Amino acid sequence: MRYFIEISSVAEAQADSAFLLLSQMTSPEIAREWYEGLLKAIESLSAMPKRCLLARENQYFSKEIRQLLYGKGRNSYRILFTIAESEDVSAVRILHIRHAAQQTLGDNQE
């Protein structure tokens, strides 16, 4: 089964922000390679998205929240998503793209 990928406007803005930050810290070429890899990682969710573990945010929301880790070291990001399955369409909705060091969504401290 293939899943349709939907990316929220919030996730798009977060990916763009990460790209801009990385291009300022390194080089535009490295940032472009990172961004292309991010898009490939997201596209990989069209097959077997349930392979990904539940995100730590899962406890704060009524829908199941899963995560796909992308990047290495200080450039690690968590792609947070939900899965919607029906007879007509099965979809993965990308909710957020957050740096791994960012605080958990839904935590009272944020």
Backbone torsions as a table, in degrees:
resi	resn	phi	psi	omega
1	MET	NA	134.7	176.9
2	ARG	-102.0	142.4	178.6
3	TYR	-107.8	137.8	173.8
4	PHE	-75.8	137.5	-179.6
5	ILE	-101.0	125.7	173.9
6	GLU	-117.9	131.7	179.2
7	ILE	-114.9	122.5	-179.7
8	SER	-68.2	157.2	178.4
9	SER	-63.6	-31.7	177.5
10	VAL	-64.4	-46.5	179.4
11	ALA	-63.5	-40.0	177.0
12	GLU	-60.4	-44.9	-180.0
13	ALA	-64.7	-38.7	179.1
14	GLN	-66.9	-39.2	177.5
15	ALA	-65.2	-42.9	178.3
16	ASP	-62.3	-42.2	179.2
17	SER	-63.1	-42.7	178.2
18	ALA	-64.1	-40.5	177.6
19	PHE	-60.7	-47.2	-179.7
20	LEU	-62.6	-43.5	178.8
21	LEU	-62.2	-44.9	180.0
22	LEU	-65.3	-37.7	179.8
23	SER	-68.2	-28.3	176.3
24	GLN	-76.9	-33.6	-177.4
25	MET	-82.5	-29.2	-177.4
26	THR	-121.5	-102.3	177.7
27	SER	-147.7	158.4	177.5
28	PRO	-59.9	-33.6	-180.0
29	GLU	-66.7	-45.5	178.7
30	ILE	-64.2	-41.5	178.8
31	ALA	-63.1	-40.4	179.1
32	ARG	-64.4	-42.6	177.6
33	GLU	-62.7	-41.4	177.6
34	TRP	-60.6	-46.1	-177.3
35	TYR	-64.8	-42.8	177.4
36	GLU	-62.5	-39.3	176.3
37	GLY	-64.9	-38.2	177.1
38	LEU	-61.1	-45.3	179.1
39	LEU	-62.8	-38.1	176.8
40	LYS	-65.7	-40.7	178.6
41	ALA	-62.2	-43.5	178.2
42	ILE	-62.9	-44.7	-180.0
43	GLU	-61.8	-30.5	179.6
44	SER	-62.9	-19.7	178.8
45	LEU	-72.1	-9.6	178.0
46	SER	-69.0	-15.8	175.4
47	ALA	-123.4	124.4	176.1
48	MET	54.5	56.9	178.9
49	PRO	-67.0	-20.7	-179.4
50	LYS	-73.8	-3.9	174.7
51	ARG	-67.0	-21.3	-176.6
52	CYS	-83.1	144.6	-178.7
53	LEU	-73.1	160.4	173.0
54	LEU	-65.5	141.0	178.7
55	ALA	-79.7	158.1	178.2
56	ARG	-63.8	-20.4	176.8
57	GLU	-72.6	-15.4	-174.3
58	ASN	-52.7	-35.8	-177.8
59	GLN	-67.7	-16.5	-175.9
60	TYR	-97.2	-7.1	-173.2
61	PHE	-128.2	153.0	-178.7
62	SER	-75.1	-30.8	176.3
63	LYS	-87.4	151.5	177.7
64	GLU	-68.6	126.3	179.5
65	ILE	-111.9	123.3	178.2
66	ARG	-114.0	167.6	179.6
67	GLN	-138.2	146.6	171.0
68	LEU	-119.1	126.1	178.9
69	LEU	-85.6	138.5	179.4
70	TYR	-138.7	136.1	177.4
71	GLY	99.9	178.1	-177.7
72	LYS	-134.5	150.7	174.1
73	GLY	55.5	-130.4	-177.8
74	ARG	-71.0	-10.5	179.0
75	ASN	-105.2	31.9	178.1
76	SER	-86.6	135.3	179.3
77	TYR	-128.1	153.3	176.2
78	ARG	-111.0	123.6	176.3
79	ILE	-95.5	110.6	-177.6
80	LEU	-95.6	133.1	-175.8
81	PHE	-151.4	163.1	172.0
82	THR	-119.6	162.0	178.4
83	ILE	-120.4	129.5	176.2
84	ALA	-119.0	122.4	-179.6
85	GLU	-121.0	134.1	174.7
86	SER	-145.2	177.3	178.7
87	GLU	-67.0	-32.6	-175.9
88	ASP	-83.6	-50.4	-173.1
89	VAL	-142.7	139.6	171.8
90	SER	-114.9	131.6	-173.6
91	ALA	-137.6	150.8	170.3
92	VAL	-111.0	124.5	179.4
93	ARG	-108.6	116.3	178.0
94	ILE	-79.5	119.4	-176.4
95	LEU	-94.0	-47.3	-175.8
96	HIS	-146.5	154.1	169.6
97	ILE	-127.3	107.0	-171.2
98	ARG	-122.5	142.6	174.7
99	HIS	-61.1	141.8	-176.4
100	ALA	-59.6	-25.2	-178.4
101	ALA	-84.4	-10.1	-179.6
102	GLN	-68.9	151.2	-179.5
103	GLN	-64.7	153.2	179.9
104	THR	-62.4	132.4	174.3
105	LEU	-64.3	137.7	179.1
106	GLY	93.3	-15.3	175.6
107	ASP	-63.3	139.6	-179.4
108	ASN	-64.2	-19.7	-176.0
109	GLN	-80.1	-12.9	-177.3
110	GLU	-90.0	NA	NA
